[in-house]
Amino acid sequence: METNIEYTYINKVSEVLLEGKTILYPTDTVWGLGCDATNGKAVSEIYKIKKRKESKSLIVLVNSLEMLKKYVFVPEEVINIIKNSTKPTTIIYQDPKGISEKIINKEDNSVAIRIVKDEFCHKLISQFGKPIVSTSANISGEDTPKVFKDISEEVKLKTEFIVSHLYEKQKDTKPSTILKIGKDGSVITLRT
């Protein structure tokens, strides 16, 4: 059962996202940097924090199949994969709509999206009502942090809001499975 403190905290983080600010938070795979995935200015801030070229991909998190369908076409075969996945699964979809163009891969007009299983992320995205960006909380090229204390001070200082009540939450730093939907609707496994 959700406590008033948890509810208040999720509301606060949601407000921060609505203001176009960046967050440092635990996702279903790693400690992540995030923002409103529909806000180009906020997405640019994530790239600046990571010192990453804007041509590199970011992942988008949604909380449900229904939310996913608002932004991309989801073939029936992919719906079955999503429903039967037992670990985090990121799928690269073609021709997204409503997502910041800064997230979309310019070469093939695709975006990587994952339906979260993490309870905090699920509640946050439900409250926020829109997808959020997820990328590891590190400077590009550095190791992915396993716990909050492993995150560099530079990243912490540049991020506008830190989800502090979850500091010591250990993350399973195993990457998600990555699948890609081809233009013809075929599903290609890129990483298991």
C-alpha positions as CSV (number, residue, x, y, z in Angstrom):
1,M,0.0,0.0,0.0
2,E,1.3,3.4,-1.0
3,T,2.0,5.8,1.9
4,N,1.3,9.5,1.9
5,I,5.1,10.1,1.8
6,E,5.5,8.0,-1.3
7,Y,2.5,9.7,-3.0
8,T,3.8,13.2,-2.1
9,Y,7.2,12.3,-3.3
10,I,6.0,11.0,-6.7
11,N,3.9,14.1,-7.1
12,K,7.0,16.3,-6.4
13,V,9.1,14.4,-9.0
14,S,6.2,14.7,-11.5
15,E,6.1,18.5,-10.9
16,V,9.8,18.7,-11.6
17,L,9.4,16.9,-14.9
18,L,6.5,19.1,-15.8
19,E,8.8,22.1,-15.2
20,G,11.2,20.7,-17.9
21,K,13.9,19.8,-15.4
22,T,16.2,16.8,-15.3
23,I,16.1,14.0,-12.7
24,L,18.5,11.4,-11.3
25,Y,16.5,8.3,-10.5
26,P,16.6,4.5,-10.2
27,T,15.0,2.8,-13.3
28,D,14.3,-0.9,-13.8
29,T,17.8,-1.5,-15.0
30,V,20.3,1.2,-13.8
31,W,20.5,4.5,-12.0
32,G,19.3,6.9,-14.7
33,L,19.2,10.4,-15.9
34,G,15.7,11.4,-17.1
35,C,13.4,14.1,-18.2
36,D,10.1,14.6,-20.1
37,A,10.6,12.7,-23.3
38,T,8.4,15.2,-25.2
39,N,10.4,18.2,-24.1
40,G,13.3,18.9,-26.5
41,K,15.0,21.5,-24.3
42,A,15.0,19.0,-21.3
43,V,16.4,16.3,-23.6
44,S,19.2,18.6,-24.7
45,E,20.1,19.0,-21.0
46,I,20.5,15.3,-20.6
47,Y,22.9,15.2,-23.5
48,K,24.9,18.1,-21.9
49,I,25.1,16.3,-18.5
50,K,26.3,13.1,-20.2
51,K,28.7,15.0,-22.6
52,R,27.1,12.9,-25.3
53,K,26.5,13.8,-28.9
54,E,22.8,14.4,-29.7
55,S,23.1,11.9,-32.5
56,K,23.4,9.1,-29.9
57,S,20.3,7.2,-28.8
58,L,18.4,7.6,-25.6
59,I,15.7,5.2,-24.3
60,V,12.2,6.2,-23.5
61,L,10.2,4.7,-20.6
62,V,6.4,4.3,-20.6
63,N,4.3,2.6,-18.0
64,S,1.9,0.6,-20.1
65,L,1.0,-0.9,-23.5
66,E,-1.7,1.8,-23.7
67,M,0.8,4.6,-23.3
68,L,3.2,3.0,-25.7
69,K,0.5,2.8,-28.4
70,K,0.0,6.6,-28.2
71,Y,3.6,7.1,-29.5
72,V,4.3,4.2,-31.9
73,F,2.5,1.5,-33.9
74,V,2.9,-1.8,-32.0
75,P,2.5,-5.0,-34.1
76,E,0.6,-7.9,-32.6
77,E,3.8,-10.0,-32.5
78,V,5.4,-7.3,-30.4
79,I,2.4,-7.2,-28.0
80,N,2.9,-10.9,-27.3
81,I,6.6,-10.4,-26.7
82,I,5.9,-7.5,-24.3
83,K,3.2,-9.5,-22.4
84,N,5.5,-12.6,-22.1
85,S,8.8,-10.9,-21.2
86,T,10.2,-11.7,-17.8
87,K,13.0,-9.1,-17.9
88,P,13.3,-5.5,-19.0
89,T,12.9,-5.4,-22.8
90,T,13.7,-2.4,-24.9
91,I,12.1,-2.4,-28.4
92,I,13.2,-0.1,-31.2
93,Y,10.1,1.2,-33.0
94,Q,9.7,2.9,-36.4
95,D,8.1,6.3,-37.0
96,P,7.3,7.6,-33.5
97,K,5.0,10.5,-32.9
98,G,4.8,12.9,-30.0
99,I,8.3,12.2,-28.8
100,S,11.0,15.0,-28.9
101,E,12.8,14.8,-32.2
102,K,16.1,15.0,-30.3
103,I,15.5,11.4,-29.2
104,I,14.5,10.0,-32.6
105,N,17.3,8.3,-34.6
106,K,17.6,10.4,-37.7
107,E,19.0,7.6,-39.8
108,D,15.9,5.4,-39.7
109,N,13.3,7.5,-37.8
110,S,13.2,5.1,-34.9
111,V,13.1,5.3,-31.1
112,A,13.9,2.8,-28.3
113,I,11.1,2.4,-25.8
114,R,10.7,0.1,-22.7
115,I,7.6,-0.5,-20.6
116,V,8.9,-0.3,-17.1
117,K,8.4,-3.0,-14.5
118,D,10.0,-1.0,-11.6
119,E,7.3,0.1,-9.1
120,F,8.7,3.6,-8.5
121,C,9.1,4.3,-12.3
122,H,5.7,2.9,-13.0
123,K,4.0,5.1,-10.4
124,L,6.0,8.2,-11.5
125,I,5.1,7.8,-15.2
126,S,1.5,7.1,-14.3
127,Q,1.4,10.3,-12.3
128,F,3.3,12.3,-14.9
129,G,1.1,11.1,-17.7
130,K,3.9,11.1,-20.3
131,P,6.9,9.1,-21.2
132,I,10.3,9.9,-19.6
133,V,13.9,9.6,-20.9
134,S,16.2,7.0,-19.4
135,T,19.9,6.9,-19.9
136,S,22.6,5.7,-17.5
137,A,23.7,8.2,-14.9
138,N,27.2,8.6,-16.1
139,I,29.4,10.7,-18.4
140,S,29.6,9.0,-21.8
141,G,32.4,6.5,-21.8
142,E,32.5,6.0,-18.0
143,D,31.3,2.9,-16.2
144,T,27.6,2.6,-15.4
145,P,27.0,3.2,-11.7
146,K,25.6,0.2,-9.7
147,V,24.6,2.3,-6.6
148,F,24.0,5.9,-6.0
149,K,27.4,6.5,-4.4
150,D,29.1,5.4,-7.7
151,I,27.5,8.3,-9.6
152,S,30.1,11.0,-10.3
153,E,29.7,14.3,-8.4
154,E,29.7,16.1,-11.7
155,V,26.5,14.3,-12.8
156,K,24.9,14.8,-9.4
157,L,25.6,18.6,-9.4
158,K,24.4,19.1,-13.0
159,T,21.1,17.2,-12.5
160,E,18.3,19.4,-11.3
161,F,16.5,16.9,-9.0
162,I,17.7,13.7,-7.3
163,V,15.3,11.1,-6.2
164,S,16.9,11.0,-2.8
165,H,14.6,8.6,-0.9
166,L,16.0,5.8,-3.0
167,Y,19.7,6.5,-2.6
168,E,20.9,3.1,-1.6
169,K,18.7,1.1,-4.0
170,Q,21.0,-1.4,-5.7
171,K,20.3,-1.7,-9.4
172,D,20.6,-4.8,-11.6
173,T,23.0,-3.3,-14.0
174,K,22.4,-6.0,-16.6
175,P,21.2,-4.3,-19.7
176,S,17.8,-4.9,-21.1
177,T,17.0,-7.2,-24.0
178,I,16.9,-5.1,-27.2
179,L,14.7,-5.9,-30.1
180,K,14.1,-3.9,-33.3
181,I,11.0,-3.8,-35.5
182,G,11.9,-3.7,-39.1
183,K,10.1,-1.6,-41.7
184,D,8.4,-4.8,-42.8
185,G,7.2,-5.6,-39.3
186,S,9.8,-8.3,-38.7
187,V,11.4,-8.5,-35.2
188,I,15.1,-8.6,-34.9
189,T,17.0,-9.4,-31.7
190,L,19.9,-7.0,-31.2
191,R,20.8,-8.0,-27.6
192,T,19.5,-10.8,-25.3
